[in-house]
Amino acid sequence: MRFMMMVKGDTNYEQGIPPKPELIAEMDKFIAEMTRDGVLLDTGGLAPTAMGAKIVVDGGKLRVIDGPFPEVKEVVGGFAVIQAKSMDEALELGSRFMRLHLRVLGESYSGECEIRQMF
């Protein structure tokens, strides 16, 4: 089964502040391991919402809203497409990824990773 892991942004992400080098190094190791194990199919980071737009349909009308968007915690900052045998396995991989953030960034880190099966 394929799953998409979506990591939510934070205020640093929205301000275009890159992740700490220590976090990037740990993510690179994790990505290399997942690639070697044949679990990781694709991954990427997204630009801040100030560089994006939304297309909204409401009341029968279409409109474009330029970023930035007010609810940073609801904005996807990065993603990974993984191959897992079950939701439990996908949750374990997502948990490892978030524990990596906690280990590097400390207890003050607050983040969210959404995992959804792809059809």
C-alpha positions as CSV (number, residue, x, y, z in Angstrom):
1,M,0.0,0.0,0.0
2,R,1.1,3.5,-0.7
3,F,0.8,6.2,1.9
4,M,1.5,10.0,1.9
5,M,3.2,11.5,5.0
6,M,2.6,15.2,5.2
7,V,4.6,17.3,7.7
8,K,2.9,20.5,8.8
9,G,4.7,23.8,8.7
10,D,5.6,26.1,11.5
11,T,6.4,29.8,11.9
12,N,10.1,29.2,10.9
13,Y,8.9,27.4,7.8
14,E,6.6,30.2,6.9
15,Q,9.3,32.8,7.3
16,G,11.6,30.8,5.0
17,I,14.0,29.9,7.7
18,P,15.7,26.6,6.7
19,P,15.8,23.7,9.2
20,K,18.8,23.4,11.5
21,P,21.8,21.6,9.8
22,E,21.6,18.9,12.5
23,L,18.0,18.2,11.6
24,I,18.8,18.1,7.9
25,A,21.7,15.6,8.6
26,E,19.4,13.3,10.6
27,M,16.6,13.5,7.9
28,D,19.2,12.7,5.2
29,K,20.2,9.5,7.2
30,F,16.6,8.5,7.7
31,I,15.8,9.2,4.0
32,A,18.8,7.1,2.9
33,E,17.7,4.2,5.2
34,M,14.1,4.3,3.9
35,T,15.4,4.5,0.3
36,R,17.7,1.5,0.9
37,D,14.9,-0.5,2.4
38,G,12.7,0.2,-0.6
39,V,10.1,2.0,1.5
40,L,10.5,5.6,0.3
41,L,9.1,6.3,-3.1
42,D,9.4,10.1,-3.2
43,T,10.0,13.1,-0.9
44,G,10.1,16.8,-1.0
45,G,9.8,20.1,0.8
46,L,7.5,22.9,-0.2
47,A,8.1,26.6,-0.4
48,P,6.4,28.9,2.2
49,T,2.8,29.8,1.5
50,A,3.9,33.4,0.7
51,M,5.1,32.0,-2.6
52,G,1.9,30.0,-3.3
53,A,-1.8,30.5,-3.9
54,K,-5.1,28.6,-3.3
55,I,-7.8,28.2,-5.8
56,V,-11.1,28.2,-3.9
57,V,-14.6,27.3,-5.2
58,D,-17.4,28.7,-3.0
59,G,-21.0,29.7,-3.8
60,G,-20.6,28.7,-7.4
61,K,-17.6,31.0,-7.9
62,L,-13.9,30.3,-8.3
63,R,-11.3,32.7,-6.9
64,V,-7.6,32.7,-6.4
65,I,-6.1,33.6,-3.0
66,D,-2.5,34.5,-2.9
67,G,-0.4,33.4,0.1
68,P,0.6,33.7,2.8
69,F,-2.1,31.8,4.6
70,P,-3.0,32.5,8.2
71,E,-3.2,29.0,9.6
72,V,0.4,27.8,9.5
73,K,-0.3,24.7,11.5
74,E,-2.7,23.5,8.7
75,V,-0.1,24.1,5.9
76,V,1.9,21.2,4.5
77,G,5.6,22.0,4.6
78,G,7.0,18.7,3.2
79,F,5.9,15.2,2.1
80,A,7.0,11.7,1.6
81,V,5.3,9.0,-0.4
82,I,6.0,5.6,1.2
83,Q,5.3,1.9,0.5
84,A,4.2,0.1,3.6
85,K,2.4,-3.2,4.3
86,S,-0.2,-1.6,6.6
87,M,-1.3,1.6,8.2
88,D,0.5,0.3,11.4
89,E,3.8,0.1,9.5
90,A,3.2,3.6,8.0
91,L,2.5,5.0,11.4
92,E,5.7,3.5,12.8
93,L,7.7,5.1,10.0
94,G,5.9,8.5,10.6
95,S,6.6,8.1,14.3
96,R,10.3,7.5,13.7
97,F,10.4,10.6,11.6
98,M,8.7,12.7,14.2
99,R,10.9,11.3,17.0
100,L,13.9,12.3,14.9
101,H,12.6,15.9,15.1
102,L,12.0,15.7,18.8
103,R,15.5,14.2,19.4
104,V,17.2,16.9,17.4
105,L,15.0,20.0,18.2
106,G,14.2,19.1,21.9
107,E,11.1,19.1,24.0
108,S,10.1,22.6,22.9
109,Y,9.5,21.3,19.3
110,S,5.8,21.2,18.3
111,G,4.9,19.5,15.0
112,E,2.5,17.3,13.2
113,C,2.7,14.6,10.5
114,E,-0.5,13.5,8.8
115,I,-0.5,10.0,7.2
116,R,-3.1,9.0,4.6
117,Q,-3.4,6.0,2.4
118,M,-3.2,6.7,-1.3
119,F,-5.6,5.1,-3.8
